[in-house]
Amino acid sequence: PGKNLVVRQALGAGLPLAGVACAIERGMLERIAAARGGMPFDADSLTEDYELGLHIAGLGGRGAFARVRERPGGPLVAVRAYFPGTLQTAVRQKSRWMTGIALAGWDRMGWARPLDLHEHWMRMRDRRAPISVLVLAIAYVALVAWGASRLGHALLDGGGLPLSDPMVGLLQVNAVLLLWRLGSRAAFTGAAYGWREAAWSLPRAFVGNLIALLAARRAMVAYVASLRGTALRWDKTQHTFPDVAQVDQ
C-alpha cells in the first residue's frame, strides 16, 4: 500500500479498498445501494473490497490513502494481521484474490472509460497475474535446466557453449532489475516493520513466488469451472492478530 496506492492516488486512478479500516462517504454509499436495489455490497463478488473502490471511481468519486500515525514517530493507525501461516491457507487466499481480480473480476468490471488511460493502465497491471505466473514458471524451469546443463557439461566435457554477448547483456540488465525490486521490497518493509523483517523479506520473495504458482493453478481451475456453470466459492480469510506487546515493539 505504501507504494502502489500512493501512485494510484497521484494518477487519479481508482483506489481498491483494503477490506478493513476503510471509510465511504455516505452519499456515495447511498448511490451504490440505490443502483443495486438497496444492497451496497455485492455478495457475489470474491473481492468486493477491490471492486467497490473501482466502482466508486467509476461513479465520479475519489479515494484517498490516509497514512496516519498515532503520534509523531509512533505506530501507524492500521489493522494488523498476519498473512495465513500455512502453505495451504496462503494458496487458498492468494487464489481467491487472483480469481476475483484478474479472472472473474475482469469479466465483472471490464475496463474504464475509453480515454481514462491511468485507470486502464492500473487495471491492466492488476490483471497481469496469470501472465506473470506463466513467465515465472518458465523462468524457474529454464533456471533449473540451465543449471543442469552447465553441470552436465562440466562433468562430461569440461566446457559448454559460451553465452553470447547479447545474452550476457540481457542477464545483467535483469540482475540489476531484480536487485532493484528486492531492495525496494526490503526498504519499504523495513520502514514499516524494522530491519529484521526487512531481511526476512528477501527469502519471503521466493516463498511468495511458490505461493503464486500454486495459487494460479487453483484459480484457473475454479475460473474454468465457473465458465461451465459452477458457482465460485468464497474462501474466508482466517486472520491471526499479533499480541499488543508485539505491536508496541
C-alpha positions in Angstrom: 0.0 0.0 0.0 2.8 2.4 0.8 3.9 2.2 -2.8 1.0 1.2 -5.1 -1.8 3.2 -3.5 0.2 6.4 -3.3 1.0 6.1 -7.1 -2.7 5.3 -7.9 -3.9 8.3 -5.9 -1.4 10.6 -7.6 -2.5 9.5 -11.0 -6.2 9.9 -10.1 -7.0 6.2 -10.7 -9.5 4.2 -8.6 -8.2 3.0 -5.2 -9.1 -0.5 -4.4 -10.3 -0.6 -0.8 -8.2 -2.7 1.6 -11.2 -4.6 3.1 -10.5 -3.2 6.6 -10.2 0.3 8.1 -12.0 1.9 5.1 -14.5 4.8 5.1 -17.0 5.6 2.4 -18.8 8.9 2.1 -22.5 8.3 3.0 -23.9 9.9 -0.2 -21.7 7.7 -2.4 -22.8 4.6 -0.5 -26.4 5.6 -0.9 -25.9 5.9 -4.7 -24.3 2.5 -4.9 -27.1 1.0 -2.8 -29.8 2.6 -4.9 -28.3 1.1 -8.1 -28.2 -2.3 -6.5 -31.7 -2.5 -5.1 -30.8 -1.3 -1.6 -27.7 -3.6 -1.3 -24.5 -1.5 -1.3 -22.2 -4.6 -1.2 -22.2 -7.3 -3.9 -22.3 -10.7 -2.2 -21.5 -12.4 -5.5 -18.0 -10.9 -5.7 -14.9 -12.7 -4.5 -13.1 -9.4 -4.0 -15.8 -6.9 -3.1 -13.4 -4.5 -1.4 -11.3 -4.3 -4.6 -14.3 -3.8 -6.9 -16.0 -1.3 -4.6 -13.1 1.1 -4.8 -13.1 0.9 -8.6 -16.8 1.3 -8.7 -16.7 4.5 -6.6 -14.1 5.9 -9.1 -16.4 5.0 -12.0 -19.2 7.0 -10.4 -17.0 10.1 -10.2 -15.9 9.6 -6.6 -12.3 9.7 -5.4 -10.4 7.7 -3.0 -7.7 8.8 -0.5 -4.9 6.8 1.0 -4.6 8.0 4.6 -1.3 7.1 6.3 -1.6 8.5 9.8 0.4 7.7 12.9 -0.9 7.7 16.5 1.7 10.3 17.4 4.9 11.7 15.8 7.2 8.7 15.4 4.6 6.4 16.8 2.9 3.3 15.2 0.7 3.6 12.2 -3.1 3.6 12.7 -3.8 0.4 11.0 -5.3 -3.1 11.4 -2.5 -5.6 11.9 -2.9 -9.2 11.0 -0.5 -11.9 9.8 -0.9 -13.5 6.4 -2.2 -17.1 6.6 0.6 -19.0 8.2 0.5 -22.3 6.3 1.1 -23.1 2.6 -2.4 -24.4 2.1 -4.2 -21.4 3.6 -1.9 -18.9 1.9 -2.5 -20.6 -1.5 -6.3 -20.5 -0.9 -6.2 -16.8 0.0 -4.0 -15.9 -3.0 -6.1 -17.9 -5.4 -9.2 -16.0 -4.3 -7.5 -12.7 -4.9 -6.3 -13.9 -8.3 -9.7 -15.2 -9.4 -11.6 -12.2 -8.1 -9.3 -9.6 -9.6 -7.6 -11.0 -12.6 -10.1 -13.5 -13.9 -13.7 -13.3 -12.8 -13.2 -9.6 -11.8 -12.2 -8.8 -15.3 -15.5 -10.2 -16.6 -17.4 -8.3 -13.9 -15.7 -4.9 -14.1 -14.4 -4.7 -17.6 -12.4 -1.6 -18.4 -12.6 2.1 -17.6 -13.9 5.0 -19.8 -12.2 5.0 -23.2 -9.8 7.9 -22.5 -9.1 7.2 -18.9 -5.6 5.9 -19.6 -4.5 5.9 -15.9 -7.3 3.6 -15.0 -6.7 1.4 -18.0 -3.1 1.0 -17.0 -3.8 0.2 -13.4 -6.5 -2.4 -14.2 -4.1 -4.0 -16.7 -1.5 -4.1 -14.0 -3.9 -5.6 -11.6 -4.8 -8.3 -14.1 -1.3 -9.3 -15.1 -1.1 -12.1 -12.5 -1.9 -15.1 -14.8 0.7 -14.0 -17.4 3.2 -13.1 -14.7 2.9 -16.6 -13.2 3.3 -18.2 -16.6 6.5 -16.2 -17.1 7.7 -17.1 -13.6 7.1 -20.8 -14.1 9.0 -20.7 -17.4 11.9 -18.8 -15.8 12.2 -21.3 -12.9 12.2 -24.3 -15.3 14.8 -22.5 -17.5 17.0 -21.8 -14.5 16.9 -25.4 -13.4 17.5 -26.7 -16.9 20.4 -24.3 -17.4 22.0 -25.3 -14.2 21.6 -29.0 -15.1 23.1 -28.3 -18.5 26.1 -26.5 -17.1 26.7 -29.2 -14.6 26.5 -31.9 -17.2 29.0 -30.2 -19.5 31.3 -29.6 -16.6 31.3 -33.3 -15.6 31.4 -34.7 -19.2 33.4 -32.4 -21.4 34.5 -29.7 -19.1 33.1 -26.9 -21.3 29.9 -26.0 -22.9 28.8 -23.3 -25.3 29.7 -19.8 -24.1 26.9 -17.2 -23.7 26.6 -14.7 -26.5 27.2 -11.0 -25.8 23.6 -10.0 -26.2 22.6 -12.8 -23.7 25.2 -11.6 -21.2 23.9 -8.1 -21.5 20.3 -9.2 -21.1 21.1 -11.2 -17.9 23.0 -8.3 -16.5 20.0 -6.0 -17.0 17.7 -8.5 -15.5 20.0 -8.9 -12.5 20.0 -5.1 -11.9 16.2 -5.0 -12.1 15.9 -8.0 -9.7 18.3 -6.3 -7.2 16.3 -3.0 -7.5 13.0 -4.9 -6.8 14.3 -6.8 -3.9 16.0 -3.7 -2.5 12.7 -1.7 -2.7 10.9 -4.6 -1.1 13.3 -4.6 1.8 13.4 -0.8 2.2 9.6 -0.5 2.4 9.3 -3.5 4.7 12.0 -2.1 6.9 10.3 1.3 7.1 7.1 -0.3 8.5 8.4 -3.3 10.5 12.1 -2.9 11.2 15.4 -4.3 9.9 14.7 -7.9 10.9 11.6 -8.1 8.8 13.4 -6.3 6.0 16.0 -9.0 6.0 13.2 -11.7 6.0 11.5 -10.1 3.1 14.2 -11.4 0.7 13.7 -15.1 1.2 10.0 -14.5 1.5 10.0 -13.2 -2.1 10.8 -16.7 -3.3 8.2 -18.2 -0.9 5.7 -15.7 -2.4 6.6 -17.0 -5.9 5.9 -20.5 -4.9 2.5 -19.5 -3.4 1.7 -17.6 -6.6 2.5 -20.6 -8.8 0.3 -22.9 -6.8 -2.5 -20.3 -6.4 -2.6 -19.7 -10.2 -3.4 -23.4 -10.9 -6.1 -23.3 -8.3 -7.5 -20.0 -9.6 -7.6 -21.2 -13.2 -9.4 -24.5 -12.3 -12.0 -22.5 -10.3 -12.5 -19.9 -13.1 -12.8 -22.5 -15.9 -15.4 -24.4 -13.7 -17.3 -21.1 -13.2 -17.5 -20.7 -17.0 -19.2 -24.1 -17.1 -21.8 -23.1 -14.5 -20.2 -23.9 -11.2 -20.6 -21.1 -8.6 -17.3 -19.6 -7.4 -16.5 -20.3 -3.8 -15.7 -17.5 -1.4 -12.9 -18.7 0.9 -12.9 -16.6 4.0 -9.5 -15.3 5.3 -8.6 -16.7 8.7 -6.9 -13.8 10.4 -4.3 -14.2 13.2 -3.6 -11.0 15.1 -0.3 -10.1 16.9 -0.3 -9.5 20.6 -0.4 -6.0 21.8 3.1 -6.3 23.2 4.4 -7.3 19.7 2.6 -4.3 18.1 4.2 -1.8 20.5 7.7 -3.1 19.8 
